[in-house]
Amino acid sequence: MLAKISESVKNNVMDILLVTALVVTLTVFCYYVNYSLLIPLFLLFLALHLKFCGKGTYKSFLNLGLLLTLIMFTAHIISEYTAWRLPTG
C-alpha cells in the first residue's frame, strides 16, 4: 500500500509531521520559560503565508524566526536586568 504513494505525497506528509513536532516543541518551550504562547502560532502563520505565496524559502523562514528570537531575547534581557523601579523614600 505504501509503495503506491508518490514521492511528493510522502514529502508532504513528512513536512506536516515535522512542522507539527516543531510547533509542539516550541509551544512547550514557550510555556516553560513563561513567554507568550502566541509566538509559535505567529511562526506557524508566517510559515503558511510564505509557503502559499510561493516566495518563501526555508532560508527566509529561518531568518525571520531568528529575528523574532533576537527581539524576544532582547526584550527579556531588558525587562529582567534593568532597574525600572521608582525610588523609595
Secondary structure, 3 states (H helix, E strand, C coil): CHHHCCHHHHHHHHHHHHHHHHHHHHHHHHHHCCCCCHHHHHHHHHHHHHHHHCCCCHHHHHHHHHHHHHHHHHHHHHHHHCCCCCCCC
